[in-house]
Amino acid sequence: MTDLKSQKRIAADVMDVGEDRVWMDPEETEKISEAITRQDIRNLVEGDTIQKRDQEGNSNARSKKNKNQKSKGRQKGHGSRKGRKTARSSEKDEWMSKIRALRSKLKEMRDEGELNSKQYRELYNKAKGGFFRNKKHLNNYVEDEVKS
């Protein structure tokens, strides 16, 4: 079998692809081996004796499927997580959502007359200091300590 390395290299350069993507017709090896100039190779490319193979790529099917599942809230368990807990949602964001909920609840209680302004300020400062875990904890504290 004739060595067609140089023809393959020139064809890759002419078609502006990698050598792996160059296809040469196995029945036309004699004709290809006689092609020694770039113009000869161009003529063979035009005659479909030498062709470009389609580019291969990675399929996105699995990643699309996984993304769809994650959008439904699946595949998010401990085994799928990488990084610290704070990498997924920062401590600051958690604090902001918690303190906003507590402060809005306190304002609601004050406006409804459950708390006077002194009690409100005391509980507001406790919330600021991180005393309450959540709104339920705040409600229980108000029922047990403040109202009794």
Buried (B, 14 or more C-beta within 10 A) or exposed (E): EEEBEEBBEBBBEBBEBEEEBBBBBEEBBEBBBEBEEEEBBBBBBEEEBBBBEEEEEEEEEEEEEEEEEEEEEEEEEEEEEEEEEEEEEEEEEEEEEBBEBBBEBBEEBBEEEBBEEEBBEEBBEBBEEEEBEEBEEBBEBBEEEBEE
